[in-house]
Amino acid sequence: MPSDTAFKRLSADPDVFDRYHAGFRKQAQQWPDNPLDTFISRLQKRTATATVADFGCGDARLALEAPARHTVHSFDLVSRNERVVACNIAHTPLVAASVDIAIFSLSLMGTDHFAFIWEAARVLRAGGALWVAEVGSRFDDRAAFIRTVESLGFRARRTEDRNFFVLFEFTRTGPRPDAMPRPPRGAVLKPCVYKAR
């Protein structure tokens, strides 16, 4: 489903969002590790201050657990606490080139998921970092995903397989935001289906 449709539907019925995240939290308790913990740990080890954008943040646990020296902006389709700004994450209220790290932890959910990456490219400063974690089974062609992200102004730095998940790290290297190409249409990632276990 496109993110603008999802935003309208969940704004009208936020209980759907709550039910989804209740199931997500239950599922996450059974994982051998949670990619969000990896990202929180990276921020805890980072000594330099950073402005962070957490796209598809859920209940914004990253903002809660990141060290106070970092500024974390948290975005999702519905806000259930004061840390979260409700919006379509393809169109956040952040100004261009204002962020050091953009994070997508299991949040490239819309059929227009590359619009989210384009938005991250818009708000990241030159040299900023893009951290992505996704379920490994969503990739038929991991190289195609990397190529498409790179076409939006990034360079791949690292890919790490972690149990069910794949973690990617990119650096923002492309042109200024207003000169970037619009994101490609169509999905490279397969739909994410959480299975009851």
Secondary structure in CASP SS format (residue, H / E / C, confidence):
PFRMAT SS
TARGET T0000
AUTHOR 0000-0000-0000
METHOD secondary structure of the structure
MODEL  1
M C 1.00
P C 1.00
S H 1.00
D H 1.00
T H 1.00
A H 1.00
F H 1.00
K H 1.00
R H 1.00
L H 1.00
S H 1.00
A H 1.00
D C 1.00
P H 1.00
D H 1.00
V H 1.00
F H 1.00
D H 1.00
R H 1.00
Y H 1.00
H H 1.00
A H 1.00
G H 1.00
F H 1.00
R H 1.00
K H 1.00
Q H 1.00
A H 1.00
Q C 1.00
Q C 1.00
W C 1.00
P C 1.00
D C 1.00
N C 1.00
P H 1.00
L H 1.00
D H 1.00
T H 1.00
F H 1.00
I H 1.00
S H 1.00
R H 1.00
L H 1.00
Q H 1.00
K H 1.00
R C 1.00
T C 1.00
A C 1.00
T C 1.00
A C 1.00
T E 1.00
V E 1.00
A E 1.00
D E 1.00
F E 1.00
G C 1.00
C C 1.00
G C 1.00
D C 1.00
A C 1.00
R H 1.00
L H 1.00
A H 1.00
L H 1.00
E H 1.00
A C 1.00
P C 1.00
A C 1.00
R C 1.00
H C 1.00
T E 1.00
V E 1.00
H E 1.00
S E 1.00
F E 1.00
D E 1.00
L C 1.00
V C 1.00
S C 1.00
R C 1.00
N C 1.00
E C 1.00
R C 1.00
V E 1.00
V E 1.00
A E 1.00
C C 1.00
N C 1.00
I C 1.00
A C 1.00
H C 1.00
T C 1.00
P C 1.00
L C 1.00
V C 1.00
A C 1.00
A C 1.00
S C 1.00
V E 1.00
D E 1.00
I E 1.00
A E 1.00
I E 1.00
F E 1.00
S E 1.00
L C 1.00
S C 1.00
L C 1.00
M C 1.00
G C 1.00
T C 1.00
D C 1.00
H H 1.00
F H 1.00
A H 1.00
F H 1.00
I H 1.00
W H 1.00
E H 1.00
A H 1.00
A H 1.00
R H 1.00
V H 1.00
L E 1.00
R E 1.00
A E 1.00
G E 1.00
G E 1.00
A E 1.00
L E 1.00
W E 1.00
V E 1.00
A E 1.00
E E 1.00
V E 1.00
G H 1.00
S H 1.00
R H 1.00
F E 1.00
D C 1.00
D C 1.00
R H 1.00
A H 1.00
A H 1.00
F H 1.00
I H 1.00
R H 1.00
T H 1.00
V H 1.00
E H 1.00
S H 1.00
L C 1.00
G C 1.00
F E 1.00
R E 1.00
A E 1.00
R E 1.00
R E 1.00
T E 1.00
E E 1.00
D E 1.00
R E 1.00
N C 1.00
F C 1.00
F E 1.00
V E 1.00
L E 1.00
F E 1.00
E E 1.00
F E 1.00
T E 1.00
R E 1.00
T C 1.00
G C 1.00
P C 1.00
R C 1.00
P H 1.00
D H 1.00
A H 1.00
M C 1.00
P C 1.00
R C 1.00
P C 1.00
P C 1.00
R C 1.00
G C 1.00
A C 1.00
V C 1.00
L E 1.00
K C 1.00
P C 1.00
C C 1.00
V C 1.00
Y C 1.00
K C 1.00
A C 1.00
R C 1.00
END
